[in-house]
Amino acid sequence: ADRPATAAARAADAQDMARLQQAGIAANFRHEILKTDNFLRAGLVRAGPSSTHGRGVFALGSIARNSTVEICPTLELDEVGNLALLDFVMKFRDGEKEKIVSALGCGMLYNHSDTPNLRWRCVPGVGGGLVVMSALRNIEEGEELFISYGEKYWSADRQVFESSIRPPHGLESSPYQIVGSWNDYAPMAMDALGDGIWRYTVTIGKEGKASFQILLRGAWETTIYPSRRDANPFEEHELLGPDSGGHGINWTIGKHPKDRSKPGAVYDVVLTVDMRASPSDVTWHRCVNGVPGHWA
């Protein structure tokens, strides 16, 4: 008789099935979408400063109507990722389910227009599927490329919602703000270090400790906080939020003896987010000689 499948074997089988599914999707995709000569035009885009809004996507050459312009792999997001990447997500219905995805490549940089020169559609599949951009009309070299994110993009309800979760003025560069006891819990932007790592450097005051929480988009309604008071990396706890349930429940540097905290000590608070922009870990490191990034 065959031996029962081990967990590793089952995981390997699942990975093989995912690869087969992706291969089938890719084969169907090539047959249905890439069978025209216009495929040679796919990918002829560049990102750059936009006079419309921040950054945008531009044609590197002339593009004929109905040509495939870009094929973007996507990453399916949860509601936390939707908030963190508010301006860079696409929503569509896959059967009964509404999916929220982030389009990779230049996919997150296309600006919105009520009269777009591109259309987009999602091809469902493993990992969120693919987003296909194609030309609605002939496009000139250097022209900015626009898509429509839907008729509700500029609606009053959306603007009210966005304004309620926007970071305070001056903190727009970061979706994550730290609020702590060292400045009476005024939001301060965390710096992006890359690979889903965000950092803020704290100098311990005369009390020898510092407490903090983290806000998503600068709103107390989207607070990231621990499952116990005075949480620290040395005692087990869970990361909760973002929601409004964290009042008075903080992480505290200097509460545990292993912190070796004292007035004037410098620590880097580090937030890690996963591939879907969801917070996964909060910790801190004592800085050698008070230099951020140089950890004991």
PELIN-V933508 format. One record per residue. N is the residue number from 0. RES is the residue in three letters. PHI is phi in whole degrees, 0 to 359 (none if undefined). NEAR is the number of other ideal C-beta (glycine too) atoms within 10 Angstrom. Layout:
n=N res=RES phi=PHI near=NEAR
n=N res=RES phi=PHI near=NEAR
This chain:
n=0 res=ALA phi=none near=3
n=1 res=ASP phi=291 near=4
n=2 res=ARG phi=288 near=6
n=3 res=PRO phi=302 near=7
n=4 res=ALA phi=294 near=11
n=5 res=THR phi=282 near=9
n=6 res=ALA phi=300 near=7
n=7 res=ALA phi=295 near=8
n=8 res=ALA phi=295 near=11
n=9 res=ARG phi=297 near=11
n=10 res=ALA phi=296 near=11
n=11 res=ALA phi=296 near=12
n=12 res=ASP phi=298 near=11
n=13 res=ALA phi=296 near=10
n=14 res=GLN phi=295 near=10
n=15 res=ASP phi=297 near=10
n=16 res=MET phi=297 near=11
n=17 res=ALA phi=298 near=13
n=18 res=ARG phi=295 near=11
n=19 res=LEU phi=297 near=11
n=20 res=GLN phi=298 near=12
n=21 res=GLN phi=296 near=14
n=22 res=ALA phi=296 near=11
n=23 res=GLY phi=296 near=12
n=24 res=ILE phi=298 near=17
n=25 res=ALA phi=297 near=15
n=26 res=ALA phi=297 near=10
n=27 res=ASN phi=296 near=12
n=28 res=PHE phi=299 near=16
n=29 res=ARG phi=299 near=11
n=30 res=HIS phi=292 near=9
n=31 res=GLU phi=275 near=10
n=32 res=ILE phi=249 near=18
n=33 res=LEU phi=260 near=15
n=34 res=LYS phi=275 near=9
n=35 res=THR phi=258 near=11
n=36 res=ASP phi=296 near=8
n=37 res=ASN phi=296 near=18
n=38 res=PHE phi=303 near=14
n=39 res=LEU phi=297 near=11
n=40 res=ARG phi=274 near=22
n=41 res=ALA phi=298 near=18
n=42 res=GLY phi=88 near=14
n=43 res=LEU phi=277 near=18
n=44 res=VAL phi=224 near=23
n=45 res=ARG phi=219 near=13
n=46 res=ALA phi=262 near=14
n=47 res=GLY phi=188 near=12
n=48 res=PRO phi=300 near=9
n=49 res=SER phi=243 near=16
n=50 res=SER phi=284 near=6
n=51 res=THR phi=276 near=12
n=52 res=HIS phi=193 near=9
n=53 res=GLY phi=60 near=9
n=54 res=ARG phi=247 near=14
n=55 res=GLY phi=212 near=20
n=56 res=VAL phi=240 near=24
n=57 res=PHE phi=229 near=19
n=58 res=ALA phi=283 near=21
n=59 res=LEU phi=279 near=12
n=60 res=GLY phi=203 near=11
n=61 res=SER phi=293 near=14
n=62 res=ILE phi=234 near=26
n=63 res=ALA phi=279 near=12
n=64 res=ARG phi=307 near=12
n=65 res=ASN phi=75 near=13
n=66 res=SER phi=290 near=21
n=67 res=THR phi=283 near=20
n=68 res=VAL phi=263 near=26
n=69 res=GLU phi=206 near=22
n=70 res=ILE phi=243 near=20
n=71 res=CYS phi=249 near=22
n=72 res=PRO phi=299 near=16
n=73 res=THR phi=231 near=24
n=74 res=LEU phi=234 near=18
n=75 res=GLU phi=286 near=16
n=76 res=LEU phi=248 near=24
n=77 res=ASP phi=263 near=13
n=78 res=GLU phi=294 near=10
n=79 res=VAL phi=294 near=20
n=80 res=GLY phi=298 near=22
n=81 res=ASN phi=299 near=17
n=82 res=LEU phi=291 near=19
n=83 res=ALA phi=295 near=23
n=84 res=LEU phi=246 near=17
n=85 res=LEU phi=312 near=15
n=86 res=ASP phi=274 near=11
n=87 res=PHE phi=232 near=16
n=88 res=VAL phi=241 near=22
n=89 res=MET phi=237 near=22
n=90 res=LYS phi=237 near=13
n=91 res=PHE phi=205 near=16
n=92 res=ARG phi=260 near=9
n=93 res=ASP phi=245 near=13
n=94 res=GLY phi=71 near=7
n=95 res=GLU phi=272 near=5
n=96 res=LYS phi=257 near=7
n=97 res=GLU phi=273 near=9
n=98 res=LYS phi=253 near=18
n=99 res=ILE phi=241 near=19
n=100 res=VAL phi=230 near=26
n=101 res=SER phi=252 near=24
n=102 res=ALA phi=275 near=27
n=103 res=LEU phi=274 near=14
n=104 res=GLY phi=66 near=17
n=105 res=CYS phi=270 near=20
n=106 res=GLY phi=303 near=23
n=107 res=MET phi=277 near=17
n=108 res=LEU phi=256 near=19
n=109 res=TYR phi=291 near=30
n=110 res=ASN phi=278 near=18
n=111 res=HIS phi=275 near=15
n=112 res=SER phi=212 near=16
n=113 res=ASP phi=287 near=9
n=114 res=THR phi=234 near=7
n=115 res=PRO phi=289 near=17
n=116 res=ASN phi=256 near=20
n=117 res=LEU phi=234 near=24
n=118 res=ARG phi=247 near=14
n=119 res=TRP phi=229 near=20
n=120 res=ARG phi=213 near=11
n=121 res=CYS phi=256 near=20
n=122 res=VAL phi=258 near=16
n=123 res=PRO phi=300 near=15
n=124 res=GLY phi=173 near=18
n=125 res=VAL phi=299 near=16
n=126 res=GLY phi=77 near=14
n=127 res=GLY phi=114 near=23
n=128 res=GLY phi=90 near=23
n=129 res=LEU phi=230 near=22
n=130 res=VAL phi=251 near=24
n=131 res=VAL phi=250 near=22
n=132 res=MET phi=259 near=25
n=133 res=SER phi=221 near=20
n=134 res=ALA phi=279 near=20
n=135 res=LEU phi=275 near=15
n=136 res=ARG phi=206 near=11
n=137 res=ASN phi=294 near=13
n=138 res=ILE phi=235 near=23
n=139 res=GLU phi=274 near=10
n=140 res=GLU phi=303 near=11
n=141 res=GLY phi=86 near=12
n=142 res=GLU phi=289 near=13
n=143 res=GLU phi=286 near=17
n=144 res=LEU phi=257 near=24
n=145 res=PHE phi=237 near=20
n=146 res=ILE phi=233 near=22
n=147 res=SER phi=255 near=16
n=148 res=TYR phi=270 near=19
n=149 res=GLY phi=119 near=13
n=150 res=GLU phi=292 near=8
n=151 res=LYS phi=268 near=9
n=152 res=TYR phi=302 near=12
n=153 res=TRP phi=256 near=11
n=154 res=SER phi=293 near=11
n=155 res=ALA phi=299 near=8
n=156 res=ASP phi=298 near=8
n=157 res=ARG phi=294 near=14
n=158 res=GLN phi=296 near=11
n=159 res=VAL phi=296 near=9
n=160 res=PHE phi=299 near=12
n=161 res=GLU phi=296 near=12
n=162 res=SER phi=295 near=8
n=163 res=SER phi=286 near=12
n=164 res=ILE phi=240 near=17
n=165 res=ARG phi=287 near=14
n=166 res=PRO phi=298 near=19
n=167 res=PRO phi=304 near=15
n=168 res=HIS phi=305 near=7
n=169 res=GLY phi=94 near=8
n=170 res=LEU phi=246 near=18
n=171 res=GLU phi=294 near=12
n=172 res=SER phi=288 near=10
n=173 res=SER phi=229 near=18
n=174 res=PRO phi=283 near=23
n=175 res=TYR phi=242 near=26
n=176 res=GLN phi=237 near=22
n=177 res=ILE phi=264 near=27
n=178 res=VAL phi=235 near=20
n=179 res=GLY phi=216 near=22
n=180 res=SER phi=291 near=16
n=181 res=TRP phi=289 near=19
n=182 res=ASN phi=221 near=12
n=183 res=ASP phi=61 near=7
n=184 res=TYR phi=63 near=16
n=185 res=ALA phi=277 near=11
n=186 res=PRO phi=296 near=21
n=187 res=MET phi=228 near=19
n=188 res=ALA phi=292 near=19
n=189 res=MET phi=270 near=23
n=190 res=ASP phi=268 near=14
n=191 res=ALA phi=279 near=15
n=192 res=LEU phi=258 near=14
n=193 res=GLY phi=96 near=6
n=194 res=ASP phi=56 near=7
n=195 res=GLY phi=75 near=17
n=196 res=ILE phi=250 near=14
n=197 res=TRP phi=235 near=23
n=198 res=ARG phi=225 near=18
n=199 res=TYR phi=220 near=22
n=200 res=THR phi=263 near=18
n=201 res=VAL phi=243 near=22
n=202 res=THR phi=255 near=13
n=203 res=ILE phi=288 near=20
n=204 res=GLY phi=276 near=15
n=205 res=LYS phi=294 near=7
n=206 res=GLU phi=283 near=12
n=207 res=GLY phi=81 near=15
n=208 res=LYS phi=207 near=19
n=209 res=ALA phi=209 near=23
n=210 res=SER phi=249 near=21
n=211 res=PHE phi=200 near=21
n=212 res=GLN phi=227 near=22
n=213 res=ILE phi=230 near=26
n=214 res=LEU phi=254 near=28
n=215 res=LEU phi=267 near=24
n=216 res=ARG phi=62 near=22
n=217 res=GLY phi=72 near=21
n=218 res=ALA phi=248 near=18
n=219 res=TRP phi=294 near=15
n=220 res=GLU phi=287 near=14
n=221 res=THR phi=235 near=21
n=222 res=THR phi=274 near=20
n=223 res=ILE phi=256 near=23
n=224 res=TYR phi=208 near=25
n=225 res=PRO phi=272 near=21
n=226 res=SER phi=275 near=12
n=227 res=ARG phi=217 near=15
n=228 res=ARG phi=291 near=14
n=229 res=ASP phi=55 near=17
n=230 res=ALA phi=296 near=23
n=231 res=ASN phi=205 near=19
n=232 res=PRO phi=293 near=17
n=233 res=PHE phi=265 near=11
n=234 res=GLU phi=233 near=12
n=235 res=GLU phi=297 near=8
n=236 res=HIS phi=197 near=16
n=237 res=GLU phi=250 near=9
n=238 res=LEU phi=267 near=18
n=239 res=LEU phi=242 near=17
n=240 res=GLY phi=92 near=20
n=241 res=PRO phi=281 near=25
n=242 res=ASP phi=201 near=14
n=243 res=SER phi=259 near=11
n=244 res=GLY phi=265 near=11
n=245 res=GLY phi=258 near=20
n=246 res=HIS phi=303 near=10
n=247 res=GLY phi=78 near=8
n=248 res=ILE phi=251 near=19
n=249 res=ASN phi=238 near=22
n=250 res=TRP phi=278 near=27
n=251 res=THR phi=225 near=19
n=252 res=ILE phi=279 near=26
n=253 res=GLY phi=98 near=21
n=254 res=LYS phi=282 near=19
n=255 res=HIS phi=262 near=16
n=256 res=PRO phi=302 near=8
n=257 res=LYS phi=292 near=9
n=258 res=ASP phi=292 near=20
n=259 res=ARG phi=52 near=10
n=260 res=SER phi=280 near=20
n=261 res=LYS phi=200 near=11
n=262 res=PRO phi=305 near=12
n=263 res=GLY phi=92 near=11
n=264 res=ALA phi=294 near=20
n=265 res=VAL phi=244 near=17
n=266 res=TYR phi=231 near=24
n=267 res=ASP phi=264 near=20
n=268 res=VAL phi=276 near=21
n=269 res=VAL phi=237 near=18
n=270 res=LEU phi=254 near=22
n=271 res=THR phi=249 near=15
n=272 res=VAL phi=242 near=22
n=273 res=ASP phi=275 near=13
n=274 res=MET phi=299 near=12
n=275 res=ARG phi=262 near=19
n=276 res=ALA phi=68 near=22
n=277 res=SER phi=265 near=19
n=278 res=PRO phi=302 near=21
n=279 res=SER phi=236 near=12
n=280 res=ASP phi=199 near=13
n=281 res=VAL phi=230 near=23
n=282 res=THR phi=210 near=14
n=283 res=TRP phi=209 near=22
n=284 res=HIS phi=224 near=17
n=285 res=ARG phi=285 near=17
n=286 res=CYS phi=271 near=19
n=287 res=VAL phi=292 near=11
n=288 res=ASN phi=57 near=7
n=289 res=GLY phi=72 near=13
n=290 res=VAL phi=264 near=11
n=291 res=PRO phi=304 near=15
n=292 res=GLY phi=89 near=11
n=293 res=HIS phi=255 near=13
n=294 res=TRP phi=257 near=13
n=295 res=ALA phi=288 near=9
